[in-house]
Amino acid sequence: MHRITFGRRFFSLTLVALAVCATWGARPAHADTPDQWDGNWHGSITPYGWLPGVTAKSRFQVPNGPSVETKSDNNILDHLSGAFMLAGDIRKGDWGMFADLDWVKFTNENGRFTNIGGDRIGASANLNTRWGFKGGMVNLAGLYTLAHGQQGFVDLLFGGRYLWLKGNLNWNFNLNGNAGNVNLANSGHLNNQTHVTDAIVGLRGRWSPFDDKNWFFPYYVDVGSGDSDSTYQLVAGVAYGFSWGDIALVYRDVQYKESASDKSLEKLELGGPAFSLTWHF
């Protein structure tokens, strides 16, 4: 079923790309705008800060015991304890490469058990947990410009996304009055590790409907599949350009879904604002 969904998303992306090409294909670029499609090498580097909230469902295996599932309380932003983000691209003519690296660490997050040994646990059971994770995400893709002109540009991107996560889980039922009520030790600690590699395809670019072309809307969208059932990434916001580069404020959302019972990661969604500084060279 997820292959059909992926196909529909790819078809939607294709329609968007054709529409953009029809809109921009015949429009000339501003004379005072550096031409990144002049046949020379051009590139950019973008350090940025992303403050995502996280919704996560993860599986852990108890040694000589049942498997358990836990879910975050959707308010993980306060527990962000470390982060590093950097993106960049390089192009010559219509062809180029794009890369994006993220590393984050969350600690001491509130959560709860949702499944123990195959038995679903209701929210009223108060089987609370404390958990955290750290990990990285790498996006690497080729680029091909579908259209560029007065109002902006649109690139087709095709490549892969790699996700690595290491999670840890702690609980103590003696503290919340549920000791002995479930088939699990009253207290404990577990950890797991996840590696996910997916192929992705999407669009990225910028669009400016304004007379002052320094203001523009950057955007990015991709969908993919592989080790996960499905993954997507959406980025949209507003930016202002200078002679040296641009600054942007955007909202970024990344999601993974996995249905296989032997996988550690069941669902992960990271979404929140990001602020970036881009230098062009």
Secondary structure, DSSP 8 states (H G I E B T S, - for coil): -HHHHHHHHHHHHHHHHHHHHHHHTT----TTS--TTSSSEEEEEEEEEE--EEEEEEEEE-TTS-EEEEEE-S--GGGEEEEEEEEEEEEETTEEEEEEEEEEEEEEEEEEEEEETTEE--GGG--EEEEEEEEEEEEEEEEEEEEEETTEEEEEEEEEEEEEEEEEEEEEGGGTT-TTSSSS-SEEEEEEEEEEEEEEEEEEEEE--SSSTTEEEEEEEEEEEESSSEEEEEEEEEEEE-SSEEEEEEEEEEEEE---TT-SEEEEEEEEEEEEEEEE-
